[in-house]
Amino acid sequence: MHATLDERLKAIEFLKHEHKISTLCRVLKVNRSTYYKRFSAPPAPRTLENQQLRKQILEIYTATQKRIGAAKIQRILFRDYGVSISAGRVYRLMKSMNLPKMSTSKPAFIKQKRQVSLERPNHLNQAFNPPAPNQVWTSDFSYIPVGKKGFVYLCVILDLFSRKVIAWSVGPKIDSKLAVSTLTKAISSRKLESPVLFHTDQGSQYTSSLFRKYLDSQPITQSLSKPGYPWDNAVTESFFKYMKKEELNRRTFSTLQEV
């Protein structure tokens, strides 16, 4: 099989310290002007731009301790560097640098089409993008392994406007007291000027008489997902997915205090 022009040019570049370039070009049947154009011409603007992008991507990837993938790096490039490129291009550059992308596998949920009761309506109805802060909060629990002793439980509350965690608590039991204490933190950290819609699944922690009684004393309207239908609280589910993937799965804990 005959070598391609690109392969012959690379061979000349590799052997140029052992033989004269003119000799190599004659033997490999490559025009000398073609060789010099390939290896002596200044880099194309796109090449220089990619070199700068790779440097910036590596800075971000290192600063985030190799946690994030192309989509998040794309946002940080725009936010911190003023660089606007597609996530696909970021992915291709990362691939050329041998930087692995984060997995985007979806949780395996069982879809159940059951209707929520009239006593516990779904006011949110998957409207996940409120126009301002303190309009919709969401909450859920997750477990965190602790040594060989079992688990501790994390309760978080997110403001859907910013998708940020505005309150969280960790405890040895997954109960209504942990939900109440977390909601108390959220309320004390925000100056509520109007009622907030508070959306969760129908876990017993959020439907107990203790929790519902607490809600009655606050400027909060409760909203609940349909039973067995995690897509109604998809933002919080997504937060836990990436919290585990990017942080908790990389660590081990011995005590609740460490968590």
N, C-alpha and C positions, 0 to 999 in steps of 0.2 A: 504494500500500500504506500503510495506516495505521500510524503509529508506536506501538510498545508503550508501556505505562505507564513501564517502566524507561527507555526511550529518552527519553521526555518529561521525566522527572525529571532525567536527566543533562543534558538541554538547558537546563533551568532553572538547574541548578547552574553550568553553563558560562557562561550569559548574565547571571547575577545581578548582575555588576558594571556592566552596561550598561543594565539596565532594572529597574524595581521587581519584586520577587518576586510581588506581588499581580497585577501586569499580566501577567507571564509565566504565572502559574497560570491566569488567566482565558483568555488566548489559547490556551494549550495544553490547556485543559480538565482541569486537575489540581487536586484539592482541596488548599488550603494546608496543612491538617493532615497530609495524606499526605506532602507535601514535607518539612515540619518533622520529622515522625516519621522520615523516611528519613535526613536529613542532620544532625539536631540531637540525636537520641537517642544515649545512650552505646553504645559498641560492645558487641556480644554477647560473653559469656564465651569462646565458641569462637573468635571473631575475635581477641580479646586473646591467647588461648593460641597461635593460629597465628602471630601476630606475634612472640611470644617464641621459638617453635620456629624460625621463619625466621632469627632472629638467631643462635641456637645452631648451626643447620645451617651458616650462612655462616661462623661462627667455625671450625667443624670443617673445612669444605671449603677454607677459606683456609689453615689451619694444615697441612693435608696436601697443600698445593700442587696442589689440584684433582685429586688422584689417585683418590679413592675415590667409590663410588656409594652408593645408598640402603641396601643391606644392611649395609655396614660403618658407615655413619653411624648407623644404628639402634643398633648395638651400642655405639658410642662415646657416644651420647646416654644410654644406660642406665648405662654404666660411669662416665662422668665427670660427668653432670648428673642422674642419677637419674630420667631421663625414660623411660617405657615406652610406646612407640607402635609401630605396625606398620611394616614396611618399605614397604608400599604407601602409607601416609600420608606417609612421608618422601619417597618418589618424587613424589607429587603436589605436595608443597610445593616440592621442588626444581624441578619442571616449571614451577610458577607463578613461580619466581624466575629461570627460564631457566638453571638449572644442569644441564648435560647429565649423564645417567647414564653409568656405565662400561659398555662392551659386555660382554655375558655369552656371547659366541659360544663354542661348544665346539670344541676341536681336532678336526680331521678324521682320526680314526684308522681304520685298516682292521682290522676284527675278524677274528681268526683263531682258530679253535677247535682249538688243538693242545694236547696234554697235556704237562706238564712231566715230565722224566725222574725216575725214582725216586732217582737219585743227587743230584738238586738239587730237593728237594721245596718246595712252597709252604706253609710253616707258617703264614703270616699269614692266607691265605684271605680277604682283604678285611675283616678285623676291625680297622677303623681307629680304634677308640676304646678303648684300654687304660685301666684304672682308675687307673694311677699312673705317675709318671715312670720313665724308664730301664727300661721293659719292652719297648718296640718302637721301634727306630730305622729310618728309611728313608733311602735315598740315591739320587742320580742325578747325571748330568752335563748341562750345557748349554753351548752355544757363545756367545761374545760377539764381535761384529765389532770389529776394531781397525784404524781407518784403512783404507788400501788394502793393508795387509800381510797380511790374512787374518783369523784368529780366534785367540782364547785360550779356555781351557776352564775352566768353573767346576764344582767338585764340592761338593755340599752334603749335610749330614746333618741330618735333622729328628727330633725326639722326637715321636712321634705323640700323646702325652698332651697336650702344650701346642701342638703344631703349630709350634713355634719351631725355627729353625735353631740347632743347638748347635755346629756346626763347618762351616767352609768353606775351600776353597783354590782358587787360580787358578793355572793353569800354561799353558805353550805347547804341551803335548802332552796328549792325552786317553788316559792310560795307567794301569796298575795302581799306579804309584808315586804318582800324584796321589790315587788312592783310598786308598792306605795312609796317606799323610800326613794326609789329612782325617780318617780314622778314628782315627788316633793323637791328633789334637787333641781329638776328641770324648771319647775315653777319659780323657785327662788332665784334661778340664774337668768330668768327672762322677765321683763316688765310687760305683763299682759295688758293690752289696752282693749282687747275684744276677745270673745270666746274662741277657744282653740278646738279643732276637731282632732280627736285622739283615736287613732286606728290601730287595732291589733287583731290577732287571730282569736278564736274562741276558747283559748286555754283557760283552765279553771282559775289561774292567777288573776285574770282580767274579768272574769264573770262572777267571781265570788261576791258575797254580800259585803264583805269588808272593803273590797276595792270599789264596788259600785257606790257604797255609802260615802267613801272618800271623794269620788267623782262628783257626787251631788253637792259637795261643799265647795267645789271649785268652778271657775268659769270654763268648763270643759264639756264638750259633747262627745259621747262615746260612739265609735263606729267599729263594727266587727266584720271580719272576713266570713265568707261562707265556710261551713265546716269542711275540713280536708281539702282546702283550695288555697295553697300558699301563694298563688299568683296575685291574690288580692292584697298581699303584703310584700310584693316582689322586691321593693327597694331595700327593706330591712333584711330579707332573705339574702339578697345580693351582698349586702354589707358583711353579713356573717360568713358567706362563702369566701370572700376575699380576705377577711380578717384571719380566717384559718389558713388559707393558702399562702398569704404573704407574711404572716407573723407567727401564729400559734403552732402551726405544723413544723416550724423551724426550731422550736424550743421545747424544753421540758420544765415542769414546775414540781416542787416538792411540798409547798404549803399554799394555803389561801393567801397569805401575806405576799408571797412572791408574785402570784397572779395579779 
